[in-house]
Amino acid sequence: MSSPLLDLPGAVPAPDDAVDAGVPWHFGDPFAEQRSATRSAVLVDRSHRQVIAVPGEERLSWLHLVLSQHLTELPDGQGTEALVLDSQGRVDCHVLVAHLDEVVYLDADAGAQATSALPTMGVDGRQSLLEYLDAMRFWSKVEPRDATEEFAVLTAVGPDAGGILAQFAPVPSKPYEVKPLPGGGFSRYVPFRALPTIDLVVPRASLVEWWTKLTDAGIRPSGTLAFEALRVEALRPRVGLDTDERAIPHELGWVHVAAHVAKGCYRGQETVAKVHNVGKPPRRMVLLHLDGSAEILPETGDPVWLGERKVGRVGSVVQHHELGPVALALLKRSAPVDGELVAGDPEQDRAVAAAVDPDSVPPDTGEPPGRIAAQGLRGR
């Protein structure tokens, strides 16, 4: 659906073929919007995200079995992140979770899909997130529904965001804390590295009203172009851009954040536990600095090369206001992080020199706990 905020003065729509089509791409100066997010506050229209509501007395115990996160004891007024995995532990979709007033809300990228719960459903073996959840209900006392026409997502980013929002509503300040909004909906604090970020899930009928009063109060209007650059800088992956059909949570920094390693009985759990306890993921997500002198940059899905050897896959590619052109990429664990890399497709004349940001490399946590235990048993 197309956002009514596109009718505002200065709003430039995202291209029709962009993943964020239907909402403002920017408001005239995406670099200035990025700078405002780091220094003051911006407001981003993300109303194209889908929202699913899950009421019912068994909502937590049921979602605990369906999603990758531990949810049985999620308190009212709290949220988290979670994944839907396929049977091999590969990432299908990522959701943000909020529990408020006996309803669990899930919001995800528009068009999020999951591998079919039943082989006979879906010609290509995939179905929408809601279809997947509905297929997994069985006799559980839950009633998942599409609430996208009821609620729309806005995101306030920046050090001043909480102070401005406090003029109109209670402000969450702890990771994933959820607060009700006057008139319906809720706000949720999302960890975004050091940058304060608050999602506002507002009644869709009040979208323009919330946008107007917050921007009138001093939050700068911003588009998804600036938000995506900040997301990449914060090393927050996005399904379909920074993942491929083989991606597992460990490669993307989602273990512990969105995937629980100890709980059982969810699809893909065996892979999550096995890689965490006795192995290491075959790839790791890093930030690439790209040669900014090239006229054409690599695109999502292009390969990363070390000499003539493919060692990775390009994910989100953005222009950052300080870092210049950067991209997230999945690199083979064996690829040296200080190697001279090339990102892009040489046959399409969009291959550029690339270097791994050393601060983005996940720390080496040593031998997995399960392997250490097995070595101890063999040493007896």
C-alpha positions as CSV (number, residue, x, y, z in Angstrom):
1,M,0.0,0.0,0.0
2,S,1.1,3.5,-0.7
3,S,1.7,5.8,2.3
4,P,-0.3,9.1,2.6
5,L,2.9,10.7,3.7
6,L,4.1,10.7,0.1
7,D,1.7,13.6,-0.5
8,L,3.7,15.8,1.9
9,P,5.8,18.6,0.5
10,G,9.3,17.5,-0.3
11,A,8.6,13.7,-0.1
12,V,10.4,11.8,-2.8
13,P,9.0,8.2,-3.3
14,A,11.3,5.2,-3.5
15,P,11.6,3.7,-7.0
16,D,8.8,1.3,-7.8
17,D,11.2,-1.7,-7.9
18,A,12.9,-0.8,-4.6
19,V,12.3,-3.0,-1.5
20,D,11.0,0.1,0.2
21,A,8.5,1.2,-2.5
22,G,5.4,2.9,-1.2
23,V,7.0,5.2,1.4
24,P,9.2,8.3,1.2
25,W,12.8,7.6,0.0
26,H,14.0,10.9,1.2
27,F,12.9,14.5,1.7
28,G,15.5,16.3,-0.5
29,D,18.8,15.7,1.3
30,P,19.4,12.1,2.5
31,F,22.9,12.9,3.7
32,A,21.6,15.8,5.9
33,E,18.9,13.4,7.1
34,Q,21.6,10.9,8.2
35,R,23.5,13.7,10.0
36,S,20.4,14.8,11.8
37,A,19.8,11.2,13.0
38,T,23.2,11.2,14.7
39,R,23.0,14.7,16.1
40,S,19.3,15.4,16.9
41,A,16.4,13.3,15.7
42,V,14.6,12.1,12.5
43,L,11.3,10.4,11.8
44,V,11.1,7.7,9.2
45,D,7.9,6.4,7.5
46,R,8.1,2.6,7.6
47,S,4.3,2.1,7.2
48,H,4.9,-0.5,4.4
49,R,5.9,-3.1,7.1
50,Q,3.4,-5.8,7.8
51,V,1.9,-6.2,11.2
52,I,0.5,-9.4,12.6
53,A,-1.5,-9.5,15.8
54,V,-1.6,-12.7,17.9
55,P,-4.3,-12.7,20.6
56,G,-5.4,-15.8,22.6
57,E,-4.6,-17.4,25.9
58,E,-1.9,-19.7,24.5
59,R,-0.2,-16.9,22.4
60,L,3.2,-17.1,24.3
61,S,3.5,-20.9,24.5
62,W,2.4,-21.3,20.9
63,L,4.8,-18.6,19.5
64,H,7.5,-20.2,21.7
65,L,7.1,-23.3,19.5
66,V,6.8,-21.5,16.2
67,L,9.6,-18.9,16.4
68,S,13.3,-19.1,17.3
69,Q,13.1,-17.0,20.4
70,H,12.3,-17.9,24.0
71,L,8.8,-16.4,24.5
72,T,7.0,-18.4,27.2
73,E,7.8,-15.8,29.9
74,L,7.8,-12.6,27.8
75,P,6.2,-10.1,30.1
76,D,3.6,-7.6,29.2
77,G,5.3,-4.4,28.1
78,Q,8.3,-6.1,26.7
79,G,9.4,-7.2,23.2
80,T,12.3,-9.0,21.5
81,E,13.4,-10.2,18.1
82,A,12.8,-13.6,16.5
83,L,13.2,-15.6,13.4
84,V,11.2,-18.1,11.3
85,L,13.7,-20.8,10.2
86,D,13.3,-23.7,7.8
87,S,13.9,-27.3,8.8
88,Q,17.6,-26.9,8.1
89,G,17.9,-23.8,10.3
90,R,18.2,-21.4,7.4
91,V,16.6,-18.0,7.8
92,D,13.1,-17.5,6.3
93,C,12.2,-14.2,7.9
94,H,12.9,-11.9,10.8
95,V,10.3,-10.3,13.1
96,L,10.2,-7.7,15.8
97,V,8.0,-8.7,18.7
98,A,5.9,-6.7,21.2
99,H,3.7,-8.0,24.0
100,L,1.1,-5.6,25.2
101,D,-2.4,-6.0,26.7
102,E,-2.7,-9.7,26.1
103,V,-1.7,-9.5,22.4
104,V,1.6,-10.3,20.8
105,Y,2.4,-8.1,17.8
106,L,4.9,-9.2,15.1
107,D,6.1,-6.7,12.5
108,A,8.2,-7.7,9.5
109,D,9.2,-6.5,6.1
110,A,6.4,-6.3,3.6
111,G,6.1,-9.6,1.7
112,A,8.0,-11.7,4.3
113,Q,7.6,-15.4,3.5
114,A,8.4,-18.7,5.1
115,T,9.0,-22.2,3.8
116,S,5.6,-24.0,3.8
117,A,4.6,-25.7,7.0
118,L,2.9,-28.4,4.9
119,P,4.3,-29.8,1.7
120,T,1.0,-29.3,-0.2
121,M,0.8,-25.6,0.5
122,G,2.2,-23.2,-2.1
123,V,3.3,-24.2,-5.6
124,D,6.9,-23.2,-4.9
125,G,7.0,-24.4,-1.4
126,R,6.7,-20.9,0.2
127,Q,3.8,-19.0,1.7
128,S,3.3,-15.6,3.4
129,L,4.2,-15.2,7.1
130,L,0.6,-15.1,8.1
131,E,-0.2,-18.3,6.1
132,Y,2.7,-20.1,7.7
133,L,1.5,-19.0,11.2
134,D,-2.1,-20.0,10.4
135,A,-0.9,-23.4,9.2
136,M,0.9,-24.0,12.5
137,R,-2.1,-23.2,14.7
138,F,-3.5,-26.8,14.9
139,W,-5.6,-26.8,18.1
140,S,-3.8,-24.0,19.9
141,K,-5.9,-21.2,21.4
142,V,-4.6,-18.4,19.3
143,E,-6.1,-16.2,16.5
144,P,-3.3,-14.7,14.4
145,R,-4.5,-12.0,12.0
146,D,-3.2,-9.5,9.6
147,A,-3.2,-6.1,11.4
148,T,-1.4,-4.2,8.7
149,E,-4.5,-2.1,7.8
150,E,-4.9,-1.4,11.6
151,F,-1.4,-0.3,12.4
152,A,1.5,1.5,10.7
153,V,5.1,1.8,11.8
154,L,7.1,5.0,12.2
155,T,10.6,5.0,13.5
156,A,12.2,7.9,15.4
157,V,16.1,7.8,15.4
158,G,18.5,10.1,17.3
159,P,19.6,11.3,20.7
160,D,16.7,13.8,20.9
161,A,14.0,11.4,19.8
162,G,13.0,10.3,23.2
163,G,12.8,13.8,24.6
164,I,10.5,15.0,21.8
165,L,8.3,11.9,22.0
166,A,8.0,12.4,25.8
167,Q,5.8,15.5,25.1
168,F,3.1,13.2,23.7
169,A,3.5,9.7,25.2
170,P,5.5,7.5,27.7
171,V,8.9,6.8,26.3
172,P,10.5,3.3,26.4
173,S,14.2,3.6,27.4
174,K,15.3,0.0,27.9
175,P,16.1,-2.6,25.1
176,Y,12.8,-3.8,23.6
177,E,10.7,-2.1,26.3
178,V,7.1,-1.5,25.1
179,K,4.8,1.4,26.1
180,P,1.2,2.0,25.1
181,L,0.5,5.1,23.0
182,P,-2.5,7.4,23.8
183,G,-5.2,6.6,21.2
184,G,-3.9,3.1,20.6
185,G,-0.7,1.4,19.4
186,F,2.6,1.3,21.2
187,S,6.2,2.4,21.2
188,R,9.2,0.1,21.4
189,Y,12.9,0.8,22.0
190,V,15.1,-1.0,19.5
191,P,18.8,-1.5,20.1
192,F,20.6,0.2,17.2
193,R,24.1,0.2,18.4
194,A,24.7,3.5,20.1
195,L,21.9,5.4,18.3
196,P,18.6,5.7,20.2
197,T,15.8,4.2,18.1
198,I,12.1,4.0,18.9
199,D,9.5,2.3,16.8
200,L,6.0,3.8,16.9
201,V,3.3,1.3,15.9
202,V,0.4,3.7,15.5
203,P,-3.2,3.3,14.4
204,R,-3.0,3.6,10.6
205,A,-5.9,6.1,10.7
206,S,-3.6,8.3,12.9
207,L,-0.5,8.0,10.8
208,V,-0.5,11.5,9.4
209,E,-1.5,13.0,12.8
210,W,1.4,11.4,14.6
211,W,3.8,12.4,11.8
212,T,2.6,16.0,11.9
213,K,2.8,16.5,15.6
214,L,6.2,14.9,15.9
215,T,7.8,16.8,13.0
216,D,6.1,20.0,14.2
217,A,7.8,19.4,17.6
218,G,11.2,19.3,16.0
219,I,11.9,15.8,14.6
220,R,13.2,16.1,11.1
221,P,11.3,14.2,8.3
222,S,13.5,11.5,6.9
223,G,13.3,8.7,4.3
224,T,14.3,5.1,4.1
225,L,17.4,6.0,2.2
226,A,19.0,7.5,5.3
227,F,17.6,4.8,7.6
228,E,19.1,2.1,5.5
229,A,22.5,3.7,5.6
230,L,22.3,3.9,9.4
231,R,21.1,0.3,9.5
232,V,24.1,-0.9,7.5
233,E,26.5,1.0,9.7
234,A,24.9,-0.6,12.8
235,L,25.4,-4.1,11.3
236,R,21.7,-4.9,11.4
237,P,21.0,-7.4,8.5
238,R,17.8,-7.5,6.5
239,V,16.3,-10.7,5.1
240,G,16.4,-10.9,1.3
241,L,19.2,-8.3,1.1
242,D,21.8,-9.5,3.5
243,T,20.8,-13.2,3.4
244,D,20.6,-15.8,0.7
245,E,19.0,-19.3,0.6
246,R,21.8,-20.7,2.8
247,A,22.1,-18.1,5.5
248,I,21.8,-19.3,9.1
249,P,21.4,-17.1,12.2
250,H,25.0,-17.5,13.4
251,E,26.4,-15.9,10.2
252,L,24.3,-12.7,10.8
253,G,24.8,-12.0,14.5
254,W,21.3,-13.2,15.3
255,V,22.2,-15.9,17.8
256,H,21.1,-14.8,21.3
257,V,19.6,-11.6,19.7
258,A,16.8,-13.4,17.8
259,A,17.6,-17.2,18.1
260,H,17.7,-19.0,21.4
261,V,20.3,-21.8,21.6
262,A,19.0,-23.8,24.5
263,K,15.3,-24.1,24.0
264,G,14.0,-26.9,21.9
265,C,11.0,-27.8,19.8
266,Y,11.2,-25.1,17.0
267,R,11.8,-25.7,13.4
268,G,15.6,-25.4,12.6
269,Q,16.6,-25.7,16.3
270,E,18.9,-28.6,15.7
271,T,21.1,-26.6,13.4
272,V,21.1,-23.6,15.7
273,A,22.2,-25.7,18.7
274,K,24.7,-27.8,16.7
275,V,26.6,-24.9,15.2
276,H,26.6,-23.0,18.5
277,N,27.8,-26.0,20.6
278,V,30.1,-28.0,18.4
279,G,30.9,-26.0,15.2
280,K,31.4,-22.6,13.7
281,P,29.3,-20.9,11.0
282,P,30.8,-21.2,7.5
283,R,30.5,-17.4,6.8
284,R,30.4,-14.2,8.8
285,M,28.8,-10.8,8.1
286,V,31.1,-7.9,7.8
287,L,31.1,-4.2,6.7
288,L,32.9,-3.5,3.4
289,H,34.3,-0.1,2.5
290,L,34.0,0.3,-1.2
291,D,36.1,2.3,-3.7
292,G,34.2,5.5,-4.0
293,S,35.9,6.6,-7.2
294,A,34.0,4.1,-9.3
295,E,30.9,5.3,-11.1
296,I,29.0,2.1,-10.6
297,L,28.8,0.2,-7.3
298,P,28.2,-3.5,-6.8
299,E,24.6,-4.6,-6.3
300,T,22.9,-6.9,-3.8
301,G,23.7,-10.5,-4.6
302,D,27.0,-9.8,-6.5
303,P,30.0,-11.9,-5.5
304,V,33.0,-10.9,-3.5
305,W,36.4,-12.0,-4.9
306,L,39.8,-12.7,-3.4
307,G,41.9,-12.9,-6.5
308,E,40.0,-15.2,-8.8
309,R,38.3,-17.0,-5.9
310,K,34.7,-16.2,-4.9
311,V,34.8,-15.7,-1.1
312,G,31.4,-14.0,-0.4
313,R,28.2,-12.3,-1.3
314,V,27.4,-8.6,-1.3
315,G,24.3,-7.6,0.7
316,S,22.9,-4.1,1.3
317,V,24.9,-1.3,-0.6
318,V,24.5,2.2,0.7
319,Q,26.0,5.7,0.6
320,H,26.9,6.7,4.2
321,H,27.3,10.4,5.1
322,E,30.7,9.8,6.8
323,L,31.9,6.4,5.5
324,G,31.1,6.9,1.9
325,P,30.0,3.8,-0.1
326,V,29.8,0.8,2.2
327,A,28.1,-2.6,2.0
328,L,27.2,-5.5,4.2
329,A,28.6,-8.8,3.0
330,L,28.7,-12.5,3.9
331,L,32.3,-13.7,3.7
332,K,33.6,-17.2,4.0
333,R,35.3,-17.7,7.4
334,S,38.4,-18.7,5.6
335,A,38.7,-15.4,3.7
336,P,41.4,-13.1,5.3
337,V,39.8,-10.0,6.7
338,D,42.9,-8.0,5.7
339,G,42.9,-9.3,2.1
340,E,42.6,-7.2,-1.1
341,L,39.0,-7.9,-2.1
342,V,36.9,-7.0,-5.1
343,A,33.1,-6.6,-4.7
344,G,30.8,-6.9,-7.7
345,D,30.3,-8.5,-11.1
346,P,33.2,-7.9,-13.5
347,E,31.0,-9.0,-16.5
348,Q,28.6,-6.2,-15.7
349,D,31.4,-3.6,-15.2
350,R,30.5,-3.0,-11.6
351,A,33.5,-4.6,-9.7
352,V,35.3,-2.3,-7.3
353,A,38.0,-2.7,-4.7
354,A,36.7,-3.4,-1.2
355,A,38.2,-3.6,2.3
356,V,36.7,-5.2,5.4
357,D,36.1,-2.8,8.3
358,P,38.1,-4.5,11.1
359,D,35.6,-3.3,13.8
360,S,32.8,-5.2,12.0
361,V,34.5,-8.6,12.3
362,P,32.8,-10.7,14.9
363,P,35.1,-11.6,17.8
364,D,36.6,-15.1,17.9
365,T,34.9,-16.8,20.8
366,G,37.3,-19.7,20.8
367,E,36.3,-23.3,20.8
368,P,32.6,-24.1,21.0
369,P,31.5,-25.3,24.4
370,G,30.3,-28.7,23.1
371,R,33.7,-29.3,21.4
372,I,35.6,-28.5,24.5
373,A,33.4,-30.9,26.5
374,A,33.9,-33.6,24.0
375,Q,37.7,-33.1,24.0
376,G,37.6,-33.3,27.8
377,L,35.8,-36.6,27.7
378,R,38.3,-38.0,25.2
379,G,41.1,-36.9,27.4
380,R,39.9,-38.9,30.4
